[in-house]
Amino acid sequence: MATEFRDLTLDDYEQAAIVEQRAFYNRPDEEFVERMRKFYPPEWTVGAFIDGKLVADTRAIPMMRRFHGTSTAFGAVGPVACAAPYRRRGLVAKLLVLAMERMRERGQWLSGLHTPHDALYQRYGWERAEGKKSYTFGPKDVRFRVRSSGGQTEPSGPAEWERLDRIFREKTRDANGPFVRAEVWWTNAVLKSWDQGKLVDSDAVVWVDADGNDQGYAVYINRGIGSGGGWQRQQVWIRDFQALTADAYLGLWEHMLTHDLADTIETELHPNDMFRELCDNPHKVKTEVGMGAMIRIVDVEKAFERRPYLGQGSAAFTARIRDEHLDWNDGTWRIEASDGHLHAERTQATPEVEMSVNTLAPLYTGYMRSDVAANTGFVRVIRPDAIAEMMQVFAVKDAPYSPDYY
């Protein structure tokens, strides 16, 4: 059998729809094919073909990831799909490497994906490197210790995406992790949600303060979760929740609690969010560590060049970085930091620390502290003083978090 790896063409989309939908136990239809044609240029997707038939593919959507006042080109990976009869043949491994080669050619120095299959993607250099906090609670079970002092909610929707975007940009301009959202992302990935295999409009409200200023918004959808006692049970899923003021935060949560016909409200917010502590009985709120994105450093040199330096004074260390799949990353690097900038270049010097490209990702985003990485074996320390230098190089203002899914 002849195997070929290449970018998709428009003629491949019907096959791609079958592979991608069946891989996740959905049914392909013409609506899905048309959506692919409308939103996904063929060069974003690489495929594996056996005897001319598409059997697996991987897509990387070009985005921009914010990092404390800067932004870096980013490849948002998804889906990664393979037809069941062709799994365990190494096709996906080759597609992931090919996708990263394409990302580098396009100047996307970082990559990320969402998956419950950490072990699979760890093999190819991705590592969990963003965090979330997950909440589940019954709206009738929650009472707040503090109330909003004035303002009201107004309905919104896809036609007003720019109104929401102004709030989002203000909230995230100095954040660590969120995307820069374009119109197509707002109207199709934020303000729409999947429900029973169909893409449907979400609900959205804007919090307007007493002076008429937009200060926050919430995007959410209700979903049926089975029947009980003759009634269709409901869940409200909050897709995006952003508040510029404490009053907006409180007011939006007060609005969400009016959905008291729902059995549960669920959401995933910033790791430092304090909603549970706001409740008079926090034990009624099930709180878990959510799964943020797995991140992959596509190009070590360029990724450091784009990352701001937030440490004190100057700092430097020499690291042996192991990358089994991307030879342009594999080797010993001298990392230097000063005046708000980072620089990485290859060196023949003796390394002071050793790590995998996996470990580099959570260090880079600030998800993992350098001293913790050293104390738990993720980093092999040769010169102990280098850890203090690393702590400065990888300093962040805030925990890495993105409210987007891809």
C-alpha positions in Angstrom: 0.0 0.0 0.0 1.3 3.5 -0.9 1.2 6.0 2.0 1.4 9.8 1.3 1.5 12.7 3.8 0.5 16.1 2.4 -1.7 19.2 2.9 -5.3 18.7 2.2 -7.0 20.2 -0.9 -10.6 21.3 -1.2 -11.3 18.0 -3.0 -10.4 16.1 0.2 -13.0 17.8 2.4 -15.7 15.1 2.1 -13.2 12.5 3.1 -12.0 14.7 6.0 -15.5 15.1 7.3 -16.0 11.4 7.4 -12.6 10.8 9.2 -13.1 13.6 11.7 -16.7 13.0 12.6 -16.5 9.2 12.9 -13.3 9.4 15.0 -15.3 11.2 17.7 -18.4 9.1 17.2 -20.4 11.7 15.3 -22.2 11.4 12.0 -20.8 13.4 9.0 -23.2 15.5 7.1 -23.2 18.2 4.4 -23.4 21.0 7.0 -20.1 19.9 8.5 -18.5 19.8 5.1 -19.7 23.3 4.2 -18.5 24.5 7.6 -15.0 23.2 6.8 -15.0 24.8 3.4 -16.1 28.1 4.9 -13.7 28.4 7.8 -10.7 26.1 7.3 -8.4 26.7 4.4 -7.0 23.4 3.2 -3.4 24.3 4.0 -4.2 24.3 7.7 -4.7 20.6 7.7 -2.2 17.8 6.9 -3.4 14.3 6.0 -2.3 10.7 5.7 -3.4 9.0 2.5 -3.2 5.2 1.9 -3.7 4.3 -1.8 -5.2 7.8 -2.3 -7.8 7.5 0.5 -7.6 9.9 3.4 -7.4 7.9 6.7 -6.1 10.5 9.2 -5.6 14.2 9.5 -4.4 17.0 11.9 -5.4 20.7 11.8 -3.6 23.7 13.2 -5.6 26.9 13.4 -3.5 30.1 13.4 -4.1 32.2 16.4 -2.2 34.8 18.5 -1.6 34.1 22.2 -1.3 37.0 24.6 1.6 37.1 27.1 1.7 40.1 29.4 1.4 42.9 26.8 2.9 40.9 23.9 1.4 38.3 21.5 2.9 35.3 19.8 1.8 33.4 16.8 0.3 30.1 17.9 -0.9 26.9 16.3 -4.2 25.7 17.9 -4.2 22.0 17.1 -7.5 20.2 16.7 -8.8 17.8 15.6 -6.3 15.0 15.5 -8.3 12.2 13.9 -7.6 8.7 12.5 -10.0 6.2 11.1 -10.2 3.2 13.4 -8.8 0.5 11.0 -5.6 2.6 10.6 -4.7 3.3 14.2 -1.6 2.2 15.9 0.4 2.5 12.7 2.4 5.7 13.5 0.3 7.8 11.1 -0.7 10.4 13.8 2.9 10.7 15.0 4.0 11.6 11.5 1.2 14.0 11.1 1.9 15.8 14.3 5.6 16.3 13.4 4.5 17.5 9.9 2.0 19.9 11.4 4.8 21.4 13.6 7.0 21.7 10.5 4.2 23.7 8.8 3.7 25.8 12.0 7.4 26.8 12.0 7.3 27.7 8.3 4.4 30.0 9.1 6.1 31.6 12.1 3.9 29.9 14.8 6.5 29.4 17.5 4.0 27.9 20.1 1.3 25.2 19.8 -1.4 24.0 22.0 -4.2 21.4 22.2 -7.0 20.2 24.5 -7.2 16.5 25.2 -7.9 14.1 28.0 -5.1 11.9 26.6 -2.0 13.5 28.1 0.2 10.4 27.8 -0.3 10.3 24.0 0.7 13.9 23.3 3.5 13.9 25.9 5.3 11.6 23.6 5.5 14.3 21.0 6.5 17.2 23.2 3.2 18.7 24.5 2.8 19.2 28.2 0.0 20.6 30.4 1.0 24.3 30.8 -2.2 26.3 31.4 -4.6 26.0 34.3 -8.3 26.3 35.1 -10.6 26.1 38.1 -13.8 24.1 37.5 -17.1 24.8 39.3 -20.3 22.7 39.5 -23.2 23.8 41.8 -27.0 23.9 42.0 -28.2 27.5 41.5 -30.7 27.1 44.4 -27.9 26.1 46.7 -25.8 29.2 46.5 -26.2 32.5 48.4 -23.6 35.3 48.1 -22.0 37.1 51.0 -21.6 40.3 49.0 -24.1 41.8 46.6 -23.7 44.1 43.5 -24.3 47.8 44.2 -25.9 48.9 40.9 -26.2 48.1 37.3 -28.1 45.7 35.1 -27.7 43.0 32.4 -28.5 43.6 28.8 -28.9 40.8 26.2 -26.3 40.4 23.5 -25.3 38.0 20.7 -23.3 37.4 17.6 -24.3 40.7 15.9 -22.7 42.5 18.9 -19.5 40.6 19.0 -17.5 43.8 18.9 -19.2 45.0 22.0 -18.0 41.9 23.8 -14.6 42.1 22.2 -14.0 45.5 23.7 -14.5 44.1 27.2 -12.4 41.0 26.4 -9.5 43.1 25.0 -9.5 45.3 28.1 -9.6 42.4 30.4 -6.9 40.3 28.7 -4.5 42.9 27.3 -1.9 42.2 30.0 -2.9 38.6 30.7 -1.0 35.4 30.2 -2.6 32.9 27.8 -5.8 34.3 26.2 -6.1 34.5 22.4 -6.5 37.6 20.3 -10.0 36.9 19.0 -11.1 37.7 15.4 -14.7 38.1 14.3 -14.9 34.6 13.0 -13.7 33.2 16.3 -16.2 35.2 18.2 -19.2 34.3 16.1 -18.4 30.7 15.6 -16.3 29.5 18.5 -17.4 31.7 21.4 -21.0 32.7 20.7 -21.9 29.2 19.4 -21.8 25.9 21.2 -22.2 22.2 20.3 -25.4 20.7 21.6 -26.4 17.1 20.6 -24.1 17.2 17.6 -25.4 20.6 16.3 -23.8 24.0 16.5 -26.3 26.4 18.1 -26.3 30.0 19.3 -25.3 30.6 22.9 -26.9 33.2 25.2 -25.0 36.3 26.1 -25.5 39.2 28.5 -23.5 42.3 29.1 -23.3 44.0 32.6 -23.9 47.7 32.3 -23.0 49.9 35.3 -25.1 52.7 36.6 -23.3 55.2 34.3 -24.2 53.2 31.2 -20.7 51.7 30.8 -20.2 48.0 29.7 -18.2 46.3 32.4 -18.5 42.6 31.8 -20.3 39.8 30.0 -21.2 36.1 30.3 -21.8 33.7 27.4 -23.7 30.5 28.3 -25.9 27.7 27.0 -28.5 25.4 28.6 -28.2 21.7 27.7 -30.5 18.8 28.4 -28.8 16.2 30.6 -31.5 13.5 30.7 -34.9 13.2 32.3 -36.1 12.8 35.9 -39.5 12.7 37.3 -41.1 13.4 33.9 -39.0 16.6 33.4 -36.0 17.2 31.1 -33.1 17.9 33.4 -31.0 20.9 32.5 -27.4 22.1 32.9 -26.2 25.7 32.3 -22.7 25.8 30.9 -20.9 29.1 31.2 -18.6 29.3 28.2 -17.0 32.7 28.8 -17.2 35.0 31.8 -15.3 38.3 31.9 -15.7 41.2 34.4 -13.8 44.5 34.5 -15.0 45.5 38.0 -16.1 43.8 41.2 -19.6 45.0 40.7 -19.8 43.4 37.2 -18.4 40.2 38.6 -21.1 40.1 41.3 -23.9 41.3 39.0 -23.1 38.7 36.3 -23.1 35.9 38.9 -26.5 37.2 40.3 -27.8 36.9 36.8 -26.6 33.4 36.4 -28.4 32.4 39.6 -31.7 33.4 38.1 -31.4 30.2 36.0 -32.8 28.3 38.9 -34.7 25.7 36.9 -31.4 24.2 35.9 -30.1 21.3 38.0 -26.5 22.5 37.8 -24.4 25.4 36.6 -20.9 24.5 35.4 -18.0 26.6 34.3 -14.2 26.8 34.1 -12.5 30.0 35.2 -9.1 31.4 36.0 -7.1 29.3 38.5 -7.1 32.2 41.0 -10.9 32.9 40.8 -12.6 33.2 44.2 -16.3 32.4 43.4 -16.4 29.5 45.9 -15.2 31.8 48.7 -17.9 34.3 47.7 -20.6 31.8 48.7 -22.0 31.6 52.2 -21.7 27.8 52.1 -18.7 27.1 49.9 -19.1 23.4 50.4 -22.1 23.5 48.1 -19.8 24.3 45.2 -17.9 21.4 43.8 -14.5 22.8 42.9 -11.8 20.9 40.9 -8.6 21.6 39.1 -9.6 22.1 35.5 -7.5 21.0 32.5 -6.0 23.9 30.6 -4.3 23.4 27.3 -1.2 21.3 26.7 1.5 23.5 25.2 4.3 22.7 22.9 7.4 24.8 22.1 7.6 24.6 18.3 10.8 26.8 18.0 12.9 27.3 21.1 14.9 30.3 19.7 11.9 32.2 18.4 9.7 31.4 21.4 12.2 33.0 23.8 12.5 35.9 21.5 8.8 36.6 21.7 8.4 36.1 25.5 8.8 39.2 27.7 11.3 39.2 30.5 9.6 40.1 33.8 12.4 39.2 36.3 14.7 41.5 38.2 18.0 42.7 36.8 19.7 40.4 34.3 19.7 36.6 34.4 21.2 33.7 32.4 21.5 30.0 32.4 22.7 27.2 30.0 20.2 24.3 29.4 20.4 21.0 27.5 16.9 20.7 26.0 16.0 17.3 24.6 13.6 17.2 21.7 13.2 13.8 20.0 11.0 15.1 17.2 12.3 18.6 16.2 16.0 18.7 15.6 16.1 22.5 15.4 15.2 22.5 19.1 17.4 19.6 20.3 20.7 20.7 21.9 22.3 23.0 24.4 21.1 26.6 24.7 22.3 29.7 26.4 19.3 31.7 27.7 19.9 35.3 28.6 17.5 37.9 30.0 17.8 41.7 30.5 15.9 44.9 29.9 12.6 43.2 29.4 13.8 40.8 26.7 14.9 37.2 26.4 17.5 35.7 24.0 18.3 32.1 23.2 21.2 30.8 21.2 23.0 27.5 20.7 26.2 27.0 22.6 28.9 24.4 23.1 29.2 25.3 26.8 28.6 22.7 29.5 24.9 22.7 30.5 23.9 23.9 34.0 20.5 22.2 33.8 18.9 19.5 31.6 15.2 19.1 30.7 12.9 17.8 28.0 11.1 20.1 25.6 8.0 19.0 27.5 9.2 20.5 30.7 10.2 23.7 29.0 6.5 24.5 28.1 5.1 24.8 31.7 8.3 26.7 32.7 7.8 29.1 29.7 4.2 29.8 30.5 4.7 30.1 34.3 2.5 27.1 35.0 5.4 25.3 36.8 8.0 27.0 39.0 11.7 26.3 38.3 12.4 25.2 41.8 9.4 22.9 41.8 10.6 21.4 38.5 14.0 20.8 40.0 12.7 19.3 43.3 10.4 16.9 41.5 12.8 15.6 38.8 11.5 17.4 35.8 14.8 19.4 35.6 18.1 17.8 36.2 20.3 20.3 38.0 24.0 20.4 37.4 24.8 23.8 38.8 22.4 24.6 41.7 22.7 28.3 41.4 21.2 28.1 38.0 17.7 27.6 39.5 17.7 31.1 40.9 18.5 32.4 37.4 15.7 30.3 35.9 13.3 31.7 38.5 14.0 35.2 37.1 13.9 34.2 33.5 10.5 32.5 33.7 8.9 35.0 36.1 5.2 35.9 35.3 2.7 38.4 36.6 -0.2 35.9 36.6 -1.0 32.2 36.2 -1.4 31.1 32.5 -5.1 30.7 31.6 -7.2 30.8 28.4 -11.0 30.7 28.3 -10.9 29.3 24.7 -11.4 25.8 23.6 -10.0 24.3 20.3 
